[in-house]
């Protein structure tokens, strides 16, 4: 494989930074999202046929991604030139 040259395509570092943030800075929010998902899946599995389950994890989902964005943004912008 060739070494990168000044004219090579840029590498998107955002996915790597997001992964680091997900597993370190936002681990608590991720665990809360996972726990909610398990609870909702259990409610769905236990529901009677035709019974509507209105529970969801929208709040936890947005809290998690807010945390990831908050953690990622300064690290990402620090690398831009």
C-alpha positions in Angstrom: 0.0 0.0 0.0 1.3 3.4 -0.9 2.0 6.0 1.8 -0.3 9.0 1.8 0.8 11.9 -0.2 -0.2 15.5 0.1 -2.5 15.1 -2.8 -4.2 11.9 -1.5 -7.8 11.8 -0.6 -8.6 13.1 2.9 -9.5 10.6 5.6 -12.8 11.2 7.5 -11.8 11.0 11.2 -15.3 11.6 12.5 -16.4 7.9 12.7 -13.3 7.1 14.8 -13.8 10.1 17.1 -17.5 9.1 17.5 -16.6 5.6 18.4 -14.2 6.8 21.1 -16.8 9.1 22.5 -19.5 6.4 22.4 -17.5 4.0 24.5 -15.8 6.3 26.9 -17.3 9.7 27.4 -20.9 8.6 26.7 -20.8 5.1 28.2 -23.4 5.9 30.8 -25.9 7.3 28.2 -25.2 4.2 26.1 -26.0 1.9 29.0 -29.2 3.8 29.7 -30.2 3.5 26.0 -29.4 -0.3 26.1 -31.4 -0.8 29.3 -34.4 1.1 27.9 -34.2 -1.0 24.7 -34.2 -4.2 26.7 -37.2 -3.0 28.7 -39.2 -2.0 25.6 -38.3 -5.3 23.8 -39.5 -7.2 26.9 -42.8 -5.3 26.9 -43.3 -6.0 23.2 -42.5 -9.7 23.7 -45.0 -9.9 26.6 -47.7 -8.0 24.8 -50.8 -9.9 23.8 -51.5 -10.2 20.0 -52.9 -6.9 18.8 -52.0 -5.1 22.0 -50.3 -1.8 21.3 -47.1 -1.0 23.1 -46.6 2.8 23.4 -43.2 2.7 25.3 -40.2 3.8 23.4 -36.6 5.0 24.0 -36.7 8.2 22.0 -35.5 10.3 24.9 -32.6 8.0 25.7 -31.7 7.8 22.0 -31.5 11.6 21.7 -29.6 12.0 25.0 -27.0 9.5 23.8 -26.5 11.1 20.4 -26.4 14.6 22.0 -23.6 13.3 24.3 -21.7 11.9 21.3 -22.1 15.1 19.3 -21.0 17.2 22.3 -17.9 15.0 22.8 -17.1 14.7 19.1 -17.4 18.3 17.9 -14.4 19.9 19.7 -12.1 17.0 18.8 -13.2 17.1 15.2 -12.9 20.8 14.7 -9.5 20.8 16.4 -8.3 18.6 13.5 -9.6 20.7 10.7 -7.2 22.9 8.9 
